[in-house]
Amino acid sequence: MIRKEEIIELAEEALEGTDRFVVDVLVKIDNRILVFIDSDTSVTIAHCVELSRFIEQHFDREEEDFELRVSSAGIDQPLRMFRQYKKAIGRQVEVKTTDDQVLTGVLLTVSEEALELEERIIKQYNKLKKEVKGERFTIAVDQIEEIKEIIDFH
């Protein structure tokens, strides 16, 4: 069976010198390998294909059959790394804390120790809606259970 550590090591080698990085690798029991990457700028299909080919050339399908999928860390996926937190500054996020609180707001600042959110409240004035700033929250990184970006199509 192909080991997760091998895949991570190969992916990091391939991505060295770029602004792309490995977010997660899953190796399923049936040798289905899922590699999720992100970037400080953007991840294209060409980036995923390039990484997939690099990883594939290091394994012999005659020796061990596997399925490999390389994709960008989806917008619906939780942010897992500090680097992703920094990329989300200025965006609306939802934070679930270890004490089961759920806080939403615009991510203002991020440090290794804590992050700061600011609520955004929609006020209705007749037919006009206006977004106003609300309360600010500081959340210790070790108190974060999960953080996701909120996609608003309005």
Residue, then its C-alpha position, 0 to 999 in steps of 0.5 A: m500500500i502506498r503511504k501518505e507520507e510518500i505522497i506528501e513528500l513527493a508533492e512538496e518536492a514538486l511544489e517547491g519554489t511555487d506558491r502552491f502547497v499541500v493541504d491534505v492527502l488521503v490514501k483510501i484502503d482501495n489505493r485511491i489517493l486524493v491530494f488537495i493543494d492550495s496556493d497563495t494566488s490560484v490553483t489551475i487545472a494545469h497545476c493539478v495535472e502537472l502534480s499528478r503526473f509528477i507523483e505518478q511517475h514515481f510509482d509503478r502501476e505493475e507493482e501496485d495499482f492505484e487511482l490518483r486525484v489531485s485537486s484544489a482544496g475546495i471552497d466548501q472545505p474547512l481551512r486547515m493551515f495558517r497559510q490558508y487563514k492568511k489568504a482569507i483575510g478580508r473575507q467572510v468566515e464561519v468559525k466553530t470553536t472548541d466550546d461549540q460557539v459559531l461565530t461569523g464575520v470578516l476575518l481581519t487579522v491572523s497570527e500564530e496565536a489568534l485571529e480577529l473577526e468583525e461581525r457584519i450586520i445587514k440593516q434594512y432602511n425601507k428598500l435599501k440594505k446597508e452592511v454595517k460593522g458589528e462586534r469584534f471577536t478575538i479567538a485563540v487559534d487553539q480554540i478553533e475547531e473549524i473555520k470555513e469561508i462563507i460564500d455569498f452570491h448576493 
